[in-house]
Amino acid sequence: MNKNLVPIIISFLIVGAAIFYVGTLEDGEPVQPEEEMEESGEVDEIDEDEDETAESDDNSEENLEDIEEENGEMSGLIDCLAENDLVIYGAEWCPACTQLAESFGGYEAIDPIYVECAEGTPEEAQRCEEETETGYVPEIQIAGDLYEGVRDPASLGSEVGCQL
């Protein structure tokens, strides 16, 4: 080993040990063992955090119900868009396509109205080649006509008479 590397390695070890030690300090004091924490009352603070977590779980259940309701509404919108011949041509590597898909709830959610042009099936690739007008993704068409307006669920829905 090179003689110059030894002091460098030792320096890194010392710095690493110092960083580790500083990380174990809490308010300038070494971290207390669990028994000392119980005596000092710090365990009670942890219990309060657990109560907040329980309340947060209740809120999570309410949020989950809201999300399920929104997903149902979004699913209805996507079905309506499909009935009105709206098609989104895209590619999963495309950031704008991903953003649009996420606004609907993800690629799986928009499956009825989405055609993958880059990494899809050979049938999808052929469909993209034959049906797209611009060669850029995302391309949105309504009944075969290029749509160039705002690209969000509400705007697309209102364009074809579907409500969110």
C-alpha positions in Angstrom: 0.0 0.0 0.0 1.2 3.5 -0.8 2.7 5.3 2.3 0.6 8.4 1.4 -2.7 6.5 1.6 -2.2 5.4 5.2 -2.6 8.9 6.8 -5.6 9.6 4.5 -7.3 6.4 5.6 -6.6 7.1 9.2 -8.1 10.6 8.8 -11.2 9.3 7.3 -11.6 6.8 10.1 -11.2 9.5 12.7 -13.7 11.8 11.0 -16.2 8.9 10.6 -15.9 8.1 14.3 -16.4 11.7 15.2 -19.5 12.0 13.0 -20.9 8.8 14.5 -20.3 10.1 18.0 -21.9 13.5 17.3 -24.9 11.7 15.8 -25.4 9.8 19.1 -25.7 13.0 21.1 -29.1 14.4 21.9 -29.0 18.1 23.0 -25.4 17.8 23.9 -25.9 14.7 26.1 -25.2 11.1 25.3 -28.4 9.2 24.4 -29.9 7.7 27.5 -30.4 4.0 27.9 -34.1 2.9 27.9 -34.3 2.5 31.8 -33.1 6.0 32.3 -35.6 7.3 29.8 -38.4 5.7 31.7 -37.3 7.5 34.9 -36.8 10.8 33.2 -40.4 10.8 31.7 -39.3 10.8 28.1 -41.3 7.6 27.5 -44.5 9.6 28.2 -43.7 11.8 25.2 -43.4 8.7 23.0 -46.9 7.6 24.2 -48.3 10.9 23.2 -46.9 10.4 19.7 -48.6 7.0 19.6 -51.9 8.7 20.4 -51.3 11.1 17.5 -50.5 8.1 15.3 -53.9 6.6 16.2 -55.7 9.8 15.3 -53.7 9.9 12.1 -54.9 6.4 11.3 -58.5 7.5 11.7 -57.8 10.4 9.3 -56.2 7.9 6.9 -59.4 5.8 6.9 -61.4 8.9 6.0 -58.9 9.9 3.4 -59.1 6.3 1.9 -62.9 6.7 1.6 -62.4 10.0 -0.2 -59.9 8.5 -2.5 -62.2 5.5 -3.3 -65.0 8.0 -4.0 -62.7 10.0 -6.3 -61.5 6.9 -8.0 -65.1 5.9 -8.7 -65.8 9.3 -10.1 -62.7 9.2 -12.2 -63.5 5.7 -13.5 -66.9 7.1 -14.6 -65.2 10.0 -16.4 -62.8 7.7 -18.1 -65.7 5.4 -19.3 -67.5 8.5 -20.6 -64.4 9.7 -22.4 -64.0 6.2 -24.0 -67.7 6.3 -25.1 -67.0 9.6 -26.8 -64.0 8.2 -28.7 -61.3 10.1 -26.8 -57.9 8.5 -27.2 -54.6 9.4 -25.6 -51.5 8.3 -27.5 -48.5 8.3 -25.2 -45.2 6.7 -24.0 -44.5 5.8 -20.4 -41.0 7.4 -20.7 -42.6 10.7 -21.5 -42.9 13.0 -18.5 -45.9 14.9 -19.9 -47.6 11.5 -20.6 -46.9 10.3 -17.0 -48.2 13.5 -15.6 -51.4 13.3 -17.6 -51.8 9.6 -16.7 -51.3 10.4 -13.0 -54.0 13.1 -13.1 -56.4 10.3 -14.0 -55.1 7.9 -11.4 -52.3 6.2 -13.3 -51.7 4.2 -16.5 -53.9 1.3 -15.3 -56.8 3.7 -14.7 -56.7 5.2 -18.3 -56.3 1.8 -20.0 -59.6 2.2 -21.8 -58.5 5.5 -23.5 -54.7 5.0 -23.6 -52.5 3.6 -26.4 -48.8 3.0 -25.6 -46.8 4.0 -28.6 -43.3 3.3 -27.5 -43.2 0.1 -25.5 -46.6 -1.4 -26.1 -47.7 -4.3 -28.2 -47.1 -4.5 -31.9 -50.8 -3.8 -32.4 -50.5 -0.6 -30.3 -47.4 0.5 -32.2 -49.1 0.0 -35.5 -52.2 1.9 -34.3 -50.0 4.8 -33.2 -48.2 4.8 -36.6 -51.5 4.8 -38.5 -53.7 7.1 -36.3 -51.4 9.8 -34.8 -51.1 13.1 -36.7 -48.2 14.9 -34.9 -45.7 12.2 -34.1 -45.4 13.7 -30.6 -46.8 12.3 -27.4 -49.0 12.8 -25.6 -51.4 13.2 -28.5 -55.1 13.4 -27.7 -57.7 12.8 -30.3 -61.5 13.0 -29.9 -63.4 11.0 -32.5 -60.3 11.1 -34.7 -59.8 14.9 -34.5 -56.6 16.3 -32.9 -57.3 17.9 -29.5 -55.0 20.8 -28.6 -56.6 22.2 -25.5 -55.9 21.9 -21.8 -54.8 18.5 -20.8 -56.5 17.7 -17.5 -59.4 15.4 -16.6 -61.9 18.2 -16.1 -61.1 20.0 -19.4 -61.1 16.8 -21.4 -64.4 15.8 -19.8 -66.1 19.1 -20.6 -64.8 19.0 -24.2 -66.9 15.9 -24.8 -69.7 16.6 -22.4 -68.6 14.3 -19.5 -68.8 15.5 -16.0 -66.2 14.8 -13.3 
